[in-house]
Amino acid sequence: MKRRDFMKMLAAGSAMSGLGLHSQAAPSAPRSNGNKLLVIFQRGGNDGLNTVIPIEASQYALYQGLRPNIHIPMTAILPTNHSQFGLHPQLEALQPIHAAGHLSFVHCVGYPNSDRSHFQSMAYMETAVPGNGLLQGWLNRFFQNTTGSGLIRGVCIGSTSPQSMMGDIPIPTSTNFGTMQVGDDTLQGDTPPPGELQNILEQVHNMNPTANNGKLYETGEAIFQMVENFSNRNLDDYVPEHGAEYPDTSLGRRVMHAAQMLKDSPTVLDIEVATIDMNGHDTHAQQPGRHEGLLSDLALSMAAFYTDMGSLMSQTLVLVITEFGRRAYENDSEGTDHGTGSVAMVMNTNVTGDVVMGGAWPGLEEDNLYRGDLNWASDFRDIYWEVMATHLGVDSAALETIIPGHSYSPLGIF
């Protein structure tokens, strides 16, 4: 943590309740059930049509015709628990989890009047308010409208904070929370050692609160306690359980750190939500090889997390989302351009383990395409609603504030 971040936190005063003071949530806000959520965002727009593939004969023929060079051969497609859909072969590591009924796929994910702009669509997905200028993220609003027992209820694993976690309650961001410290960025170097700011923080921690310094004391106390609590969460020291083996990739390491942060051992942290960004899905050219690598990395990371968490998967859910899908037809560069309907994944031992959507399969016939795209049938807000209601135990009153102006339609994920 550098000087500019530290000063922002001190300036935030009571907003630092997100780091343990809890006054930011309304006193009457319902208490969360303590279950865990990991959200992985596939930045760039993952190709849902090549992820979960229609295999019914007439639809597969249309799919093959739209994508003569980049379709997945029928002989390579992995079976799912749904007779009309199959999986990309690079999702092989996830197939046993799906077969066990612990991984659901939500197809044709989108929203009304879908936007093909990365920035607009990501903003809509992360605020859960399509077409609205609302800046606060849906996960931050979850923290604002519920209470929890943890000093820190959420963490962003990476170098930047996604908009979904931005809002009135500050959420810490790091690639390794076990090495978090207050450094002095007036010093030279990319990773300055603890310096003057660490001493200031310790002085604030040792202050006696008064009417004049109460907020400063509470803020410094919260930051100091956060750094202290994370001291035994050094990613470099973590040993996965149950023989889990994460891929040696950026995503693999971050998902492994998510497991380390969400587990309440060796000490209880009570972190409820972790987020990870996975970049690289804007596959305008040479998609087959690139997409294979992305899906393999995701599958191996998720499978390792599932193994590592063991029995904790009944209280832990992994949600994989993306801002939009790709066009139904390939382009001239053996890639796909920005589209509409995408695929989300939900991994937890309490899901149905099926391929679900909010209505009938839209179809790949030309008249059924939406501007040349696989149309949407599953509103992404219904995914959030269902996950929060069923897995996180959020009541309908809070959900109406977290996802304002939305009329929920069940998807059957659970």
Contacts in CASP RR format, 6 or more apart in sequence:
PFRMAT RR
TARGET T0000
AUTHOR 0000-0000-0000
METHOD contacts of the structure
MODEL  1
MKRRDFMKMLAAGSAMSGLGLHSQAAPSAPRSNGNKLLVIFQRGGNDGLN
TVIPIEASQYALYQGLRPNIHIPMTAILPTNHSQFGLHPQLEALQPIHAA
GHLSFVHCVGYPNSDRSHFQSMAYMETAVPGNGLLQGWLNRFFQNTTGSG
LIRGVCIGSTSPQSMMGDIPIPTSTNFGTMQVGDDTLQGDTPPPGELQNI
LEQVHNMNPTANNGKLYETGEAIFQMVENFSNRNLDDYVPEHGAEYPDTS
LGRRVMHAAQMLKDSPTVLDIEVATIDMNGHDTHAQQPGRHEGLLSDLAL
SMAAFYTDMGSLMSQTLVLVITEFGRRAYENDSEGTDHGTGSVAMVMNTN
VTGDVVMGGAWPGLEEDNLYRGDLNWASDFRDIYWEVMATHLGVDSAALE
TIIPGHSYSPLGIF
1 180 0 8 1.000
1 181 0 8 1.000
1 182 0 8 1.000
1 183 0 8 1.000
1 223 0 8 1.000
1 227 0 8 1.000
2 183 0 8 1.000
2 184 0 8 1.000
2 185 0 8 1.000
2 192 0 8 1.000
3 183 0 8 1.000
3 184 0 8 1.000
3 185 0 8 1.000
3 186 0 8 1.000
3 197 0 8 1.000
4 185 0 8 1.000
6 182 0 8 1.000
6 183 0 8 1.000
6 197 0 8 1.000
6 201 0 8 1.000
6 223 0 8 1.000
9 16 0 8 1.000
9 19 0 8 1.000
9 170 0 8 1.000
9 219 0 8 1.000
9 220 0 8 1.000
9 223 0 8 1.000
10 216 0 8 1.000
10 219 0 8 1.000
10 220 0 8 1.000
12 170 0 8 1.000
12 219 0 8 1.000
13 215 0 8 1.000
13 216 0 8 1.000
13 218 0 8 1.000
13 219 0 8 1.000
14 21 0 8 1.000
14 23 0 8 1.000
14 24 0 8 1.000
14 215 0 8 1.000
14 218 0 8 1.000
15 24 0 8 1.000
15 168 0 8 1.000
15 169 0 8 1.000
15 170 0 8 1.000
16 170 0 8 1.000
16 218 0 8 1.000
16 219 0 8 1.000
16 220 0 8 1.000
16 222 0 8 1.000
16 223 0 8 1.000
17 23 0 8 1.000
17 24 0 8 1.000
17 25 0 8 1.000
17 169 0 8 1.000
18 24 0 8 1.000
18 143 0 8 1.000
18 152 0 8 1.000
18 153 0 8 1.000
18 169 0 8 1.000
18 170 0 8 1.000
18 171 0 8 1.000
18 222 0 8 1.000
19 151 0 8 1.000
19 152 0 8 1.000
19 170 0 8 1.000
19 172 0 8 1.000
19 219 0 8 1.000
19 222 0 8 1.000
19 223 0 8 1.000
19 225 0 8 1.000
19 226 0 8 1.000
20 150 0 8 1.000
20 151 0 8 1.000
20 152 0 8 1.000
20 222 0 8 1.000
20 225 0 8 1.000
21 218 0 8 1.000
21 222 0 8 1.000
22 147 0 8 1.000
22 148 0 8 1.000
24 143 0 8 1.000
24 144 0 8 1.000
24 168 0 8 1.000
24 169 0 8 1.000
25 143 0 8 1.000
25 144 0 8 1.000
25 145 0 8 1.000
25 146 0 8 1.000
25 147 0 8 1.000
26 145 0 8 1.000
29 144 0 8 1.000
29 145 0 8 1.000
29 146 0 8 1.000
29 147 0 8 1.000
29 398 0 8 1.000
30 145 0 8 1.000
30 146 0 8 1.000
30 147 0 8 1.000
30 394 0 8 1.000
30 395 0 8 1.000
30 397 0 8 1.000
30 398 0 8 1.000
31 146 0 8 1.000
31 147 0 8 1.000
31 148 0 8 1.000
31 149 0 8 1.000
32 146 0 8 1.000
32 147 0 8 1.000
32 148 0 8 1.000
32 153 0 8 1.000
32 272 0 8 1.000
32 392 0 8 1.000
32 393 0 8 1.000
32 394 0 8 1.000
33 392 0 8 1.000
33 393 0 8 1.000
34 148 0 8 1.000
34 149 0 8 1.000
34 270 0 8 1.000
34 272 0 8 1.000
34 315 0 8 1.000
34 392 0 8 1.000
35 272 0 8 1.000
35 315 0 8 1.000
35 316 0 8 1.000
35 317 0 8 1.000
35 391 0 8 1.000
35 392 0 8 1.000
35 393 0 8 1.000
36 262 0 8 1.000
36 271 0 8 1.000
36 272 0 8 1.000
36 273 0 8 1.000
36 274 0 8 1.000
36 312 0 8 1.000
36 315 0 8 1.000
36 316 0 8 1.000
36 317 0 8 1.000
37 272 0 8 1.000
37 273 0 8 1.000
37 274 0 8 1.000
37 316 0 8 1.000
37 317 0 8 1.000
37 319 0 8 1.000
37 387 0 8 1.000
37 391 0 8 1.000
37 392 0 8 1.000
38 255 0 8 1.000
38 258 0 8 1.000
38 262 0 8 1.000
38 273 0 8 1.000
38 274 0 8 1.000
38 275 0 8 1.000
38 276 0 8 1.000
38 305 0 8 1.000
38 316 0 8 1.000
38 317 0 8 1.000
38 318 0 8 1.000
38 319 0 8 1.000
39 139 0 8 1.000
39 164 0 8 1.000
39 273 0 8 1.000
39 274 0 8 1.000
39 275 0 8 1.000
39 276 0 8 1.000
39 318 0 8 1.000
39 319 0 8 1.000
39 320 0 8 1.000
39 321 0 8 1.000
40 251 0 8 1.000
40 255 0 8 1.000
40 275 0 8 1.000
40 276 0 8 1.000
40 277 0 8 1.000
40 278 0 8 1.000
40 298 0 8 1.000
40 302 0 8 1.000
40 318 0 8 1.000
40 319 0 8 1.000
40 320 0 8 1.000
40 321 0 8 1.000
41 122 0 8 1.000
41 125 0 8 1.000
41 126 0 8 1.000
41 162 0 8 1.000
41 164 0 8 1.000
41 275 0 8 1.000
41 276 0 8 1.000
41 277 0 8 1.000
41 278 0 8 1.000
41 320 0 8 1.000
41 321 0 8 1.000
41 322 0 8 1.000
41 323 0 8 1.000
42 278 0 8 1.000
42 281 0 8 1.000
42 294 0 8 1.000
42 298 0 8 1.000
42 320 0 8 1.000
42 321 0 8 1.000
42 322 0 8 1.000
43 118 0 8 1.000
43 122 0 8 1.000
43 277 0 8 1.000
43 278 0 8 1.000
43 279 0 8 1.000
43 280 0 8 1.000
43 281 0 8 1.000
43 282 0 8 1.000
43 322 0 8 1.000
43 323 0 8 1.000
44 118 0 8 1.000
44 279 0 8 1.000
44 280 0 8 1.000
44 281 0 8 1.000
44 282 0 8 1.000
44 322 0 8 1.000
44 323 0 8 1.000
45 118 0 8 1.000
45 281 0 8 1.000
45 282 0 8 1.000
45 322 0 8 1.000
45 323 0 8 1.000
45 324 0 8 1.000
45 325 0 8 1.000
45 326 0 8 1.000
45 338 0 8 1.000
45 342 0 8 1.000
46 281 0 8 1.000
46 294 0 8 1.000
46 322 0 8 1.000
46 325 0 8 1.000
46 326 0 8 1.000
46 342 0 8 1.000
46 343 0 8 1.000
47 281 0 8 1.000
47 283 0 8 1.000
47 287 0 8 1.000
47 291 0 8 1.000
47 325 0 8 1.000
47 326 0 8 1.000
47 336 0 8 1.000
48 107 0 8 1.000
48 325 0 8 1.000
48 326 0 8 1.000
48 341 0 8 1.000
48 342 0 8 1.000
48 343 0 8 1.000
48 374 0 8 1.000
49 63 0 8 1.000
49 67 0 8 1.000
49 325 0 8 1.000
49 326 0 8 1.000
49 328 0 8 1.000
49 374 0 8 1.000
50 67 0 8 1.000
50 70 0 8 1.000
50 71 0 8 1.000
50 72 0 8 1.000
50 88 0 8 1.000
50 287 0 8 1.000
50 291 0 8 1.000
50 326 0 8 1.000
51 87 0 8 1.000
51 88 0 8 1.000
51 91 0 8 1.000
51 295 0 8 1.000
51 343 0 8 1.000
52 80 0 8 1.000
52 85 0 8 1.000
52 86 0 8 1.000
52 87 0 8 1.000
52 88 0 8 1.000
52 105 0 8 1.000
52 107 0 8 1.000
52 343 0 8 1.000
52 355 0 8 1.000
53 60 0 8 1.000
53 63 0 8 1.000
53 72 0 8 1.000
53 77 0 8 1.000
53 85 0 8 1.000
53 86 0 8 1.000
53 87 0 8 1.000
53 88 0 8 1.000
54 60 0 8 1.000
54 63 0 8 1.000
54 84 0 8 1.000
54 85 0 8 1.000
54 361 0 8 1.000
54 363 0 8 1.000
54 364 0 8 1.000
55 74 0 8 1.000
55 77 0 8 1.000
55 84 0 8 1.000
55 85 0 8 1.000
55 86 0 8 1.000
56 83 0 8 1.000
56 84 0 8 1.000
59 84 0 8 1.000
59 361 0 8 1.000
59 363 0 8 1.000
59 364 0 8 1.000
60 74 0 8 1.000
62 363 0 8 1.000
62 364 0 8 1.000
62 365 0 8 1.000
63 71 0 8 1.000
63 364 0 8 1.000
64 71 0 8 1.000
65 71 0 8 1.000
66 328 0 8 1.000
66 329 0 8 1.000
66 330 0 8 1.000
66 364 0 8 1.000
67 328 0 8 1.000
67 329 0 8 1.000
67 330 0 8 1.000
67 336 0 8 1.000
68 330 0 8 1.000
69 330 0 8 1.000
69 334 0 8 1.000
70 287 0 8 1.000
70 288 0 8 1.000
70 330 0 8 1.000
70 334 0 8 1.000
70 335 0 8 1.000
70 336 0 8 1.000
72 88 0 8 1.000
72 89 0 8 1.000
76 89 0 8 1.000
77 86 0 8 1.000
77 87 0 8 1.000
77 88 0 8 1.000
77 89 0 8 1.000
78 86 0 8 1.000
78 87 0 8 1.000
78 88 0 8 1.000
78 89 0 8 1.000
78 91 0 8 1.000
78 92 0 8 1.000
78 95 0 8 1.000
79 86 0 8 1.000
79 87 0 8 1.000
79 95 0 8 1.000
80 86 0 8 1.000
80 87 0 8 1.000
80 98 0 8 1.000
80 105 0 8 1.000
80 355 0 8 1.000
81 98 0 8 1.000
81 99 0 8 1.000
81 101 0 8 1.000
81 353 0 8 1.000
81 354 0 8 1.000
81 355 0 8 1.000
82 354 0 8 1.000
82 355 0 8 1.000
84 355 0 8 1.000
84 361 0 8 1.000
85 105 0 8 1.000
85 107 0 8 1.000
85 355 0 8 1.000
86 355 0 8 1.000
87 94 0 8 1.000
87 95 0 8 1.000
87 98 0 8 1.000
88 291 0 8 1.000
88 292 0 8 1.000
88 295 0 8 1.000
90 291 0 8 1.000
90 292 0 8 1.000
90 293 0 8 1.000
90 295 0 8 1.000
90 296 0 8 1.000
90 299 0 8 1.000
91 295 0 8 1.000
91 298 0 8 1.000
91 299 0 8 1.000
92 299 0 8 1.000
93 296 0 8 1.000
93 299 0 8 1.000
93 300 0 8 1.000
93 302 0 8 1.000
93 303 0 8 1.000
94 103 0 8 1.000
94 299 0 8 1.000
94 302 0 8 1.000
94 303 0 8 1.000
94 347 0 8 1.000
97 103 0 8 1.000
97 302 0 8 1.000
97 303 0 8 1.000
97 306 0 8 1.000
97 347 0 8 1.000
98 104 0 8 1.000
98 105 0 8 1.000
98 353 0 8 1.000
101 351 0 8 1.000
101 352 0 8 1.000
101 353 0 8 1.000
101 354 0 8 1.000
102 306 0 8 1.000
102 313 0 8 1.000
102 347 0 8 1.000
102 348 0 8 1.000
102 349 0 8 1.000
102 351 0 8 1.000
102 353 0 8 1.000
103 345 0 8 1.000
103 346 0 8 1.000
103 347 0 8 1.000
103 351 0 8 1.000
103 353 0 8 1.000
104 345 0 8 1.000
104 346 0 8 1.000
104 347 0 8 1.000
104 351 0 8 1.000
104 352 0 8 1.000
104 353 0 8 1.000
104 354 0 8 1.000
104 355 0 8 1.000
104 356 0 8 1.000
104 413 0 8 1.000
105 343 0 8 1.000
105 344 0 8 1.000
105 345 0 8 1.000
105 346 0 8 1.000
105 354 0 8 1.000
105 355 0 8 1.000
105 356 0 8 1.000
106 343 0 8 1.000
106 344 0 8 1.000
106 345 0 8 1.000
106 346 0 8 1.000
106 355 0 8 1.000
106 356 0 8 1.000
106 357 0 8 1.000
106 378 0 8 1.000
106 383 0 8 1.000
106 411 0 8 1.000
106 413 0 8 1.000
107 343 0 8 1.000
107 355 0 8 1.000
107 356 0 8 1.000
107 357 0 8 1.000
107 361 0 8 1.000
107 377 0 8 1.000
107 378 0 8 1.000
108 341 0 8 1.000
108 342 0 8 1.000
108 357 0 8 1.000
108 358 0 8 1.000
108 361 0 8 1.000
108 362 0 8 1.000
108 374 0 8 1.000
108 375 0 8 1.000
108 376 0 8 1.000
108 377 0 8 1.000
108 378 0 8 1.000
109 321 0 8 1.000
109 341 0 8 1.000
109 342 0 8 1.000
109 343 0 8 1.000
109 344 0 8 1.000
109 376 0 8 1.000
109 378 0 8 1.000
109 379 0 8 1.000
109 380 0 8 1.000
109 383 0 8 1.000
110 324 0 8 1.000
110 340 0 8 1.000
110 341 0 8 1.000
110 342 0 8 1.000
110 376 0 8 1.000
110 378 0 8 1.000
110 379 0 8 1.000
110 380 0 8 1.000
111 124 0 8 1.000
111 130 0 8 1.000
111 376 0 8 1.000
111 379 0 8 1.000
111 380 0 8 1.000
111 381 0 8 1.000
112 130 0 8 1.000
112 379 0 8 1.000
113 130 0 8 1.000
113 131 0 8 1.000
114 121 0 8 1.000
114 324 0 8 1.000
114 339 0 8 1.000
114 340 0 8 1.000
114 341 0 8 1.000
114 370 0 8 1.000
114 373 0 8 1.000
114 376 0 8 1.000
115 121 0 8 1.000
115 124 0 8 1.000
115 130 0 8 1.000
115 131 0 8 1.000
115 324 0 8 1.000
116 324 0 8 1.000
116 338 0 8 1.000
116 339 0 8 1.000
116 340 0 8 1.000
117 338 0 8 1.000
118 282 0 8 1.000
118 323 0 8 1.000
118 338 0 8 1.000
120 131 0 8 1.000
121 323 0 8 1.000
121 324 0 8 1.000
122 163 0 8 1.000
122 323 0 8 1.000
123 133 0 8 1.000
123 163 0 8 1.000
124 130 0 8 1.000
124 131 0 8 1.000
124 132 0 8 1.000
125 164 0 8 1.000
125 321 0 8 1.000
125 323 0 8 1.000
125 380 0 8 1.000
126 137 0 8 1.000
126 138 0 8 1.000
126 162 0 8 1.000
126 163 0 8 1.000
126 164 0 8 1.000
127 133 0 8 1.000
127 134 0 8 1.000
127 135 0 8 1.000
127 136 0 8 1.000
127 137 0 8 1.000
127 138 0 8 1.000
127 163 0 8 1.000
127 164 0 8 1.000
128 137 0 8 1.000
128 138 0 8 1.000
128 141 0 8 1.000
128 380 0 8 1.000
128 381 0 8 1.000
128 384 0 8 1.000
128 402 0 8 1.000
128 403 0 8 1.000
128 406 0 8 1.000
129 403 0 8 1.000
129 404 0 8 1.000
129 405 0 8 1.000
135 163 0 8 1.000
135 166 0 8 1.000
135 167 0 8 1.000
136 144 0 8 1.000
136 166 0 8 1.000
136 167 0 8 1.000
136 168 0 8 1.000
137 163 0 8 1.000
137 164 0 8 1.000
137 165 0 8 1.000
137 166 0 8 1.000
137 167 0 8 1.000
138 164 0 8 1.000
138 384 0 8 1.000
138 402 0 8 1.000
138 403 0 8 1.000
139 154 0 8 1.000
139 164 0 8 1.000
139 165 0 8 1.000
139 273 0 8 1.000
139 275 0 8 1.000
140 164 0 8 1.000
140 165 0 8 1.000
140 166 0 8 1.000
140 167 0 8 1.000
140 168 0 8 1.000
140 169 0 8 1.000
140 171 0 8 1.000
141 167 0 8 1.000
141 401 0 8 1.000
141 402 0 8 1.000
142 273 0 8 1.000
142 388 0 8 1.000
142 392 0 8 1.000
142 394 0 8 1.000
142 402 0 8 1.000
143 153 0 8 1.000
143 154 0 8 1.000
143 169 0 8 1.000
143 171 0 8 1.000
143 273 0 8 1.000
144 167 0 8 1.000
144 168 0 8 1.000
144 169 0 8 1.000
145 394 0 8 1.000
145 398 0 8 1.000
145 401 0 8 1.000
145 402 0 8 1.000
146 392 0 8 1.000
146 394 0 8 1.000
146 398 0 8 1.000
148 270 0 8 1.000
148 272 0 8 1.000
149 270 0 8 1.000
150 269 0 8 1.000
150 270 0 8 1.000
150 271 0 8 1.000
150 272 0 8 1.000
151 222 0 8 1.000
151 225 0 8 1.000
151 226 0 8 1.000
151 229 0 8 1.000
151 269 0 8 1.000
151 270 0 8 1.000
152 171 0 8 1.000
152 172 0 8 1.000
152 226 0 8 1.000
152 229 0 8 1.000
152 269 0 8 1.000
152 271 0 8 1.000
153 169 0 8 1.000
153 270 0 8 1.000
153 271 0 8 1.000
153 272 0 8 1.000
153 273 0 8 1.000
154 165 0 8 1.000
154 171 0 8 1.000
154 172 0 8 1.000
154 271 0 8 1.000
154 272 0 8 1.000
154 273 0 8 1.000
154 274 0 8 1.000
155 171 0 8 1.000
155 172 0 8 1.000
155 173 0 8 1.000
155 174 0 8 1.000
155 177 0 8 1.000
155 261 0 8 1.000
155 271 0 8 1.000
155 273 0 8 1.000
155 274 0 8 1.000
155 275 0 8 1.000
156 162 0 8 1.000
156 165 0 8 1.000
156 171 0 8 1.000
156 172 0 8 1.000
156 173 0 8 1.000
156 174 0 8 1.000
156 274 0 8 1.000
156 275 0 8 1.000
157 173 0 8 1.000
157 174 0 8 1.000
157 175 0 8 1.000
157 254 0 8 1.000
157 257 0 8 1.000
157 258 0 8 1.000
157 261 0 8 1.000
157 274 0 8 1.000
157 275 0 8 1.000
157 276 0 8 1.000
158 173 0 8 1.000
158 174 0 8 1.000
158 175 0 8 1.000
158 254 0 8 1.000
158 276 0 8 1.000
158 277 0 8 1.000
159 173 0 8 1.000
159 175 0 8 1.000
160 173 0 8 1.000
160 277 0 8 1.000
161 171 0 8 1.000
161 173 0 8 1.000
162 275 0 8 1.000
162 277 0 8 1.000
164 275 0 8 1.000
165 171 0 8 1.000
165 273 0 8 1.000
165 275 0 8 1.000
172 180 0 8 1.000
172 226 0 8 1.000
174 180 0 8 1.000
175 235 0 8 1.000
175 253 0 8 1.000
175 254 0 8 1.000
175 257 0 8 1.000
176 234 0 8 1.000
176 235 0 8 1.000
176 236 0 8 1.000
176 257 0 8 1.000
177 230 0 8 1.000
177 233 0 8 1.000
177 235 0 8 1.000
177 257 0 8 1.000
177 261 0 8 1.000
178 230 0 8 1.000
178 231 0 8 1.000
178 232 0 8 1.000
178 233 0 8 1.000
178 234 0 8 1.000
178 235 0 8 1.000
179 234 0 8 1.000
180 226 0 8 1.000
180 227 0 8 1.000
180 230 0 8 1.000
181 194 0 8 1.000
181 198 0 8 1.000
181 227 0 8 1.000
182 194 0 8 1.000
182 195 0 8 1.000
182 197 0 8 1.000
182 198 0 8 1.000
182 201 0 8 1.000
182 223 0 8 1.000
182 227 0 8 1.000
183 192 0 8 1.000
183 193 0 8 1.000
183 194 0 8 1.000
183 195 0 8 1.000
183 197 0 8 1.000
183 198 0 8 1.000
184 192 0 8 1.000
184 193 0 8 1.000
184 194 0 8 1.000
184 195 0 8 1.000
184 196 0 8 1.000
184 197 0 8 1.000
185 192 0 8 1.000
187 193 0 8 1.000
187 195 0 8 1.000
201 220 0 8 1.000
201 223 0 8 1.000
201 224 0 8 1.000
201 227 0 8 1.000
202 224 0 8 1.000
204 216 0 8 1.000
204 217 0 8 1.000
204 219 0 8 1.000
204 220 0 8 1.000
204 221 0 8 1.000
204 224 0 8 1.000
205 220 0 8 1.000
205 221 0 8 1.000
205 224 0 8 1.000
207 213 0 8 1.000
207 216 0 8 1.000
207 217 0 8 1.000
208 217 0 8 1.000
209 217 0 8 1.000
209 218 0 8 1.000
229 267 0 8 1.000
229 269 0 8 1.000
230 269 0 8 1.000
232 266 0 8 1.000
232 267 0 8 1.000
233 260 0 8 1.000
233 261 0 8 1.000
233 269 0 8 1.000
235 253 0 8 1.000
235 256 0 8 1.000
235 257 0 8 1.000
235 260 0 8 1.000
238 256 0 8 1.000
238 257 0 8 1.000
238 260 0 8 1.000
240 246 0 8 1.000
240 256 0 8 1.000
240 259 0 8 1.000
240 304 0 8 1.000
240 307 0 8 1.000
240 308 0 8 1.000
241 307 0 8 1.000
241 308 0 8 1.000
241 310 0 8 1.000
242 307 0 8 1.000
242 308 0 8 1.000
242 310 0 8 1.000
243 307 0 8 1.000
243 308 0 8 1.000
244 259 0 8 1.000
244 304 0 8 1.000
244 305 0 8 1.000
244 307 0 8 1.000
244 308 0 8 1.000
245 304 0 8 1.000
246 252 0 8 1.000
246 253 0 8 1.000
246 255 0 8 1.000
246 256 0 8 1.000
246 300 0 8 1.000
246 301 0 8 1.000
246 304 0 8 1.000
246 305 0 8 1.000
246 308 0 8 1.000
247 297 0 8 1.000
247 300 0 8 1.000
247 301 0 8 1.000
247 304 0 8 1.000
249 297 0 8 1.000
249 301 0 8 1.000
251 276 0 8 1.000
251 278 0 8 1.000
251 297 0 8 1.000
251 298 0 8 1.000
251 301 0 8 1.000
252 297 0 8 1.000
252 300 0 8 1.000
252 301 0 8 1.000
252 304 0 8 1.000
254 276 0 8 1.000
255 276 0 8 1.000
255 301 0 8 1.000
255 302 0 8 1.000
255 304 0 8 1.000
255 305 0 8 1.000
256 301 0 8 1.000
256 304 0 8 1.000
256 305 0 8 1.000
256 308 0 8 1.000
258 274 0 8 1.000
258 276 0 8 1.000
258 305 0 8 1.000
259 305 0 8 1.000
259 308 0 8 1.000
259 309 0 8 1.000
261 269 0 8 1.000
261 271 0 8 1.000
261 274 0 8 1.000
262 271 0 8 1.000
262 274 0 8 1.000
262 309 0 8 1.000
262 312 0 8 1.000
262 316 0 8 1.000
263 309 0 8 1.000
263 312 0 8 1.000
264 270 0 8 1.000
272 392 0 8 1.000
278 294 0 8 1.000
278 297 0 8 1.000
278 298 0 8 1.000
280 290 0 8 1.000
280 294 0 8 1.000
281 294 0 8 1.000
281 322 0 8 1.000
283 290 0 8 1.000
283 291 0 8 1.000
283 326 0 8 1.000
283 335 0 8 1.000
283 336 0 8 1.000
284 331 0 8 1.000
284 333 0 8 1.000
284 335 0 8 1.000
284 336 0 8 1.000
284 337 0 8 1.000
285 331 0 8 1.000
285 333 0 8 1.000
285 334 0 8 1.000
285 335 0 8 1.000
286 333 0 8 1.000
286 334 0 8 1.000
286 335 0 8 1.000
287 330 0 8 1.000
287 334 0 8 1.000
287 335 0 8 1.000
287 336 0 8 1.000
288 334 0 8 1.000
298 320 0 8 1.000
302 318 0 8 1.000
302 320 0 8 1.000
302 345 0 8 1.000
302 347 0 8 1.000
305 318 0 8 1.000
306 313 0 8 1.000
306 318 0 8 1.000
306 347 0 8 1.000
309 316 0 8 1.000
313 347 0 8 1.000
313 348 0 8 1.000
313 349 0 8 1.000
314 348 0 8 1.000
314 349 0 8 1.000
314 350 0 8 1.000
316 348 0 8 1.000
317 346 0 8 1.000
317 347 0 8 1.000
317 348 0 8 1.000
317 387 0 8 1.000
317 391 0 8 1.000
318 345 0 8 1.000
318 346 0 8 1.000
318 347 0 8 1.000
318 348 0 8 1.000
319 344 0 8 1.000
319 345 0 8 1.000
319 346 0 8 1.000
319 383 0 8 1.000
319 387 0 8 1.000
320 344 0 8 1.000
320 345 0 8 1.000
320 346 0 8 1.000
320 347 0 8 1.000
321 342 0 8 1.000
321 344 0 8 1.000
321 380 0 8 1.000
321 383 0 8 1.000
322 342 0 8 1.000
322 343 0 8 1.000
322 344 0 8 1.000
323 342 0 8 1.000
324 338 0 8 1.000
324 339 0 8 1.000
324 340 0 8 1.000
324 341 0 8 1.000
324 342 0 8 1.000
325 338 0 8 1.000
325 339 0 8 1.000
325 340 0 8 1.000
325 341 0 8 1.000
325 342 0 8 1.000
325 343 0 8 1.000
325 373 0 8 1.000
325 374 0 8 1.000
326 335 0 8 1.000
326 336 0 8 1.000
326 337 0 8 1.000
326 338 0 8 1.000
326 339 0 8 1.000
326 373 0 8 1.000
327 336 0 8 1.000
327 337 0 8 1.000
327 338 0 8 1.000
327 339 0 8 1.000
327 372 0 8 1.000
327 373 0 8 1.000
328 364 0 8 1.000
328 369 0 8 1.000
328 372 0 8 1.000
328 373 0 8 1.000
328 374 0 8 1.000
329 336 0 8 1.000
329 372 0 8 1.000
330 336 0 8 1.000
331 337 0 8 1.000
339 371 0 8 1.000
339 372 0 8 1.000
339 373 0 8 1.000
339 374 0 8 1.000
340 370 0 8 1.000
340 371 0 8 1.000
340 373 0 8 1.000
340 374 0 8 1.000
340 375 0 8 1.000
340 376 0 8 1.000
341 373 0 8 1.000
341 374 0 8 1.000
341 375 0 8 1.000
341 376 0 8 1.000
344 378 0 8 1.000
344 380 0 8 1.000
344 383 0 8 1.000
346 383 0 8 1.000
346 387 0 8 1.000
346 413 0 8 1.000
348 391 0 8 1.000
350 390 0 8 1.000
350 391 0 8 1.000
350 414 0 8 1.000
351 413 0 8 1.000
351 414 0 8 1.000
352 412 0 8 1.000
352 413 0 8 1.000
352 414 0 8 1.000
354 412 0 8 1.000
356 378 0 8 1.000
356 411 0 8 1.000
356 412 0 8 1.000
356 413 0 8 1.000
357 377 0 8 1.000
357 378 0 8 1.000
357 411 0 8 1.000
358 377 0 8 1.000
358 378 0 8 1.000
358 379 0 8 1.000
358 382 0 8 1.000
358 409 0 8 1.000
358 411 0 8 1.000
359 377 0 8 1.000
359 378 0 8 1.000
360 377 0 8 1.000
361 377 0 8 1.000
362 368 0 8 1.000
362 369 0 8 1.000
362 370 0 8 1.000
362 374 0 8 1.000
362 375 0 8 1.000
362 376 0 8 1.000
362 377 0 8 1.000
363 369 0 8 1.000
363 374 0 8 1.000
363 375 0 8 1.000
364 374 0 8 1.000
368 375 0 8 1.000
369 375 0 8 1.000
370 376 0 8 1.000
378 411 0 8 1.000
379 406 0 8 1.000
379 409 0 8 1.000
381 403 0 8 1.000
381 406 0 8 1.000
381 408 0 8 1.000
382 408 0 8 1.000
382 409 0 8 1.000
382 410 0 8 1.000
382 411 0 8 1.000
383 411 0 8 1.000
383 413 0 8 1.000
384 402 0 8 1.000
384 403 0 8 1.000
385 399 0 8 1.000
385 403 0 8 1.000
385 406 0 8 1.000
385 408 0 8 1.000
386 408 0 8 1.000
386 410 0 8 1.000
386 411 0 8 1.000
386 412 0 8 1.000
386 413 0 8 1.000
386 414 0 8 1.000
387 413 0 8 1.000
388 394 0 8 1.000
388 399 0 8 1.000
388 402 0 8 1.000
389 395 0 8 1.000
389 396 0 8 1.000
389 399 0 8 1.000
390 413 0 8 1.000
390 414 0 8 1.000
391 414 0 8 1.000
394 402 0 8 1.000
399 408 0 8 1.000
400 406 0 8 1.000
END
